[in-house]
Amino acid sequence: MGQEVDVFDLILHIAYGKKPLTRNERLKNVKQSSYFDKYEGKAREIINHLLERYAEHGITAIDNIGGLKFTPFDQYGTPVQIVDGIFGGRESYLQAIREIERQLYEVNI
């Protein structure tokens, strides 16, 4: 099944016989849903970068604020500047991350 399949999908496959989705397939589903269209400007750009990081590296690549100090996020400022200045604070940023996770792992069993 390869490295592009998350543990989540392996569990669904074993427990429920669901076809495992790759991270790219999950990303495609999220982008088709247009759920994140409510974000605009730099916040939307950062959400897109986070989704791309998920597709490349998995969910652990986006669930740490410290990851915001690396490319391509560094072009928007420091992690504190991104979290406070673009998302309006830590809780709002973490809420956006939770929304990303919910959208990525939404399943019908």
Beta strands, then each sheet from edge to edge (+ up, - down):
end
